Amino acid sequence: MTNDDSDGMTYADAGVDIEASEAATAALVAQVGGGSGDYAGLLDIGDRYLGLATDGVGTKLLVAEALDDYSTVGIDCIAMNANDLVAAGVRPVAFVDYLAVDAPDETFAEQVGQGLAAGAEEADIELVGGETAVMPEVINGLDLAGTCAGLAKKDAIFPGEAEEGDALVGFPSSGIHSNGLTLARKAATADGDYDDDWDGDDYDTVGEALLEPTRLYTYLLDDLRAAETNAAAHVTGGGWTNLERMGEFRYVVDDAFDPQPVFEFVQERGGVSDEEMHTTFNMGTGFVAAVPEENAEALVEATDSRVIGRVEAGDGVSIRGLDL
């Protein structure tokens, strides 16, 4: 997939400026402090850490609304949180959800609950209650978010810093997951709509392709620990620049998983550049671990992964002819 059109759609033009968002987050964190961790807050509770992560589904909810199908967004909500804990080396154990609506509706509430239950079962975590808030003057439609708690012995969490010479082991995504949907939605509806026929066998409509739920990576934790993983990245907002959260190195990616057709669709429909695609979406690889080179083969054999690159001295991310 190649598109170097600098005048094409961008995430910022669609309404989400990643740099501004990160600056706002840094300003908030500077005031409130909190436990350490790039993906999860880690609280020292004696002989172990309590890990906490909080996130929502974002504007993927607007696709669900357009299709009148909320049955999978609960999976997204759990996955976006649980995967962040896994990236820190923390095992998720419990989840609490927060559903805010402008008006109560049993039908979509039931569908949201179905997704939450399915996600919790797949992640092997407990749903421990939640809150439904009716706020007609604050919310237009609904918003879904949640918080995931996990536990890890102190010697079980990942150091959080890659090492020069590490192998990068990648794990495939299921599609767009739950990031970049503001751009994907703008592209999808630029010259069509969500109910347009999907050109392929996997889905019936464009909307169904966008709604494919986020993949859960909780099943990886034991294998990642066995491989003595130094650091891991959940490829979410910011796309492949998430690898830089593993430390100040150059991440050379020369064998990433192929992007699913939904990415080609978004790029072509929106005229989105290659760089914008790779700094917004996961592009087919949803999770990356930096492991000692001698341990990479065993991790690949034990999981559905492959070595996609390496860690070198320097800075930035090199992938598919791009320097991010």
DAPESUL-V637227 format. One record per backbone hydrogen bond with DSSP energy under -0.5 kcal/mol. CO is the residue of the C=O (numbers start at 1). NH is the residue of the N-H. Records with the same first field share a line. If there is no record, write none. Layout:
BEGIN
CO->NH, NH
END
This chain:
BEGIN
3->274
4->6
5->8
10->14
11->15, 16
12->15
15->17
16->18
17->21
18->22
19->23
20->24
21->25
22->26
23->27
24->28
25->29
26->30
27->31
28->31, 32
29->33
36->42
41->43, 52
42->36, 44
43->45, 50
45->47
47->154
48->45
49->51, 152
50->43
51->150
52->41
53->148
55->146
57->60
58->61
59->62, 63
60->63, 64
61->65
62->66
63->67
64->68, 69
70->74
72->75, 76
73->77
74->78
75->79
76->80
77->81
78->82
79->83
81->85
82->86
83->87
84->88
85->88, 89, 90
86->89
87->232
88->158
90->92
91->151
93->126
94->149
95->128
96->147
97->131
98->100, 145
99->133
100->143
101->135
105->109
106->110
107->111
108->112
109->113
110->114
111->115
112->116
113->117
114->118
115->119
116->120
117->121
118->122
119->123
120->124, 125
126->95, 128
129->97
131->99, 133
133->101, 135
135->138, 139
139->141
140->142
141->102
143->100
144->57
145->98
146->55
147->96
148->53
149->93, 94
150->51
151->91
152->49
153->156, 157
163->166
166->311
167->169, 291
168->170, 308, 309
169->289
170->306
171->286, 287
176->179
180->184
181->185
182->186
183->187
184->188
185->189
187->190, 191
193->196
194->207
196->206
198->200
204->198
205->209
206->210
207->211
208->212
209->212
217->220
218->221
220->224
221->225
222->226
223->227
224->229
225->228
229->159
230->160, 161
231->290
233->235, 288
234->236
236->239
238->241
239->242
240->243
241->244
242->245
243->246
244->247
246->162
247->249
249->251, 316
250->252, 312
251->253, 318
252->254, 310
253->320
260->263, 264
261->265
262->266
263->267
264->268
265->269
266->270
267->271, 272
270->9
273->277
274->278
275->279
277->280, 281
278->240
280->239
282->285
284->173
286->235
287->171
288->233
289->169, 291
290->230, 231
291->167
292->295, 296
293->296, 297
295->299
296->300
297->301
298->302
299->303
300->303
304->172
306->170, 308
308->254, 255
309->168
310->252, 312
311->165
312->250
316->251
317->319, 324
318->253
319->322
322->319, 324
END
